[in-house]
Amino acid sequence: MKIKLILPVLFLLFITSCKKNDDASPATVVGKWSLTKLRSKVTGAMNMDITVALSASSYMQFNADGTGVSASAMDGQPLTTEKFTYKVNGTKITITSEDKTEVSEGELQTLTSTDLLIYSKESAGGTTSETWLTGKK
């Protein structure tokens, strides 16, 4: 008789303890990303496709409050820093310069806990400009 009661209880304990863990947090852009390369492709009146290795000191810092700072330099050039604000909506990211004179929209094509790839595309006057910015945490 005790076995008949114990088995269902053990079965219920087993089932509830084997629940799938849905608490895995999605990757977030928040944090400091070391920028490794920048690729720019222009088509139209002028055609070019250039990939540039960024210096080891280049980075983007995305803070949880929607602010950030970027520091970038191509090898051999001085490091320049700029503050910005940003918003993420799904895979879309909008970055606005501190003085609000520049607004860049892009797509988070890759966003994992260690890899970042932001893609942007602009068209004007028959010329299309595409940019890929790669970062590592």
C-alpha positions in Angstrom: 0.0 0.0 0.0 2.8 2.4 0.9 4.4 1.7 -2.5 1.3 2.8 -4.3 1.4 6.2 -2.5 5.2 6.7 -2.8 5.5 6.0 -6.5 3.0 8.7 -7.6 4.7 11.2 -5.3 8.1 10.4 -6.6 6.9 10.6 -10.1 5.4 14.1 -9.5 8.7 15.2 -7.8 10.7 13.9 -10.8 8.4 15.7 -13.3 8.5 19.0 -11.5 12.2 18.9 -10.9 13.0 18.3 -14.6 11.3 21.5 -15.8 13.0 23.3 -18.7 14.9 26.3 -17.5 13.4 29.4 -19.2 15.4 31.8 -17.1 18.3 32.0 -19.6 18.8 35.7 -20.1 19.1 36.9 -23.7 22.3 38.5 -24.9 22.4 42.2 -24.3 24.4 45.0 -25.9 25.1 46.5 -22.5 28.8 46.3 -21.6 32.2 47.2 -23.1 32.9 45.9 -26.6 36.4 45.9 -28.0 36.0 47.0 -31.7 38.1 44.8 -34.0 37.2 45.8 -37.5 35.2 48.1 -39.7 34.1 47.2 -43.2 32.6 49.8 -45.5 31.2 49.1 -49.0 30.0 51.9 -51.3 28.2 51.3 -54.6 26.9 53.7 -57.1 28.8 56.6 -58.6 31.9 55.4 -56.8 32.5 51.8 -55.9 34.8 50.6 -53.1 34.9 47.9 -50.4 37.3 48.5 -47.6 38.0 46.5 -44.4 40.0 48.3 -41.7 41.5 46.7 -38.6 40.8 49.0 -35.6 43.5 49.5 -32.9 43.4 47.4 -29.8 42.2 50.5 -27.8 39.0 51.0 -29.8 35.8 50.2 -28.0 32.1 51.0 -27.5 30.7 51.1 -24.0 26.9 50.6 -23.8 25.6 51.5 -20.3 22.3 50.1 -19.0 20.8 53.7 -18.8 20.9 54.2 -22.6 24.1 56.2 -22.6 27.5 55.2 -23.9 30.9 56.2 -25.1 32.9 55.1 -28.1 36.7 55.3 -28.6 38.2 54.5 -31.9 41.4 54.7 -33.9 42.8 53.0 -36.9 46.3 51.7 -36.3 48.8 54.5 -36.0 46.1 57.2 -35.4 45.2 59.0 -32.2 42.2 57.7 -30.2 39.1 59.8 -30.4 36.2 59.5 -27.9 32.6 60.4 -28.3 29.6 60.2 -26.0 26.2 59.0 -27.3 22.8 57.7 -26.4 21.2 54.6 -27.8 18.0 52.6 -28.1 17.5 49.0 -28.9 14.2 47.7 -30.3 14.4 44.1 -31.2 17.4 43.8 -33.6 17.3 47.6 -34.5 19.8 49.9 -32.7 19.7 53.7 -32.9 22.8 55.6 -31.8 22.6 59.4 -31.4 25.6 61.6 -30.8 25.7 63.6 -27.6 25.0 66.9 -29.4 22.2 65.2 -31.3 23.7 66.2 -34.7 24.3 62.6 -35.9 21.8 59.7 -35.7 22.8 56.3 -36.9 20.5 53.4 -37.3 21.7 49.8 -37.6 20.8 46.2 -37.2 22.3 43.9 -34.6 23.1 41.1 -37.0 25.1 39.2 -34.4 24.6 39.7 -30.6 25.8 37.0 -28.3 27.5 37.2 -24.9 30.9 37.5 -26.7 30.2 38.7 -30.3 28.7 41.9 -31.7 28.1 42.8 -35.4 26.2 46.0 -36.2 25.2 46.5 -39.9 23.9 49.8 -41.3 22.8 50.8 -44.8 22.2 54.2 -46.2 21.2 55.3 -49.7 21.3 58.8 -51.2 21.6 60.2 -54.7 22.2 56.8 -56.4 24.9 55.8 -53.9 24.5 53.1 -51.3 26.8 52.8 -48.3 26.9 49.7 -46.2 28.9 49.4 -42.9 29.7 46.4 -40.7 31.2 47.0 -37.3 32.6 44.0 -35.4 33.2 43.8 -31.6 34.2 41.3 -29.0 33.6 41.3 -25.2 
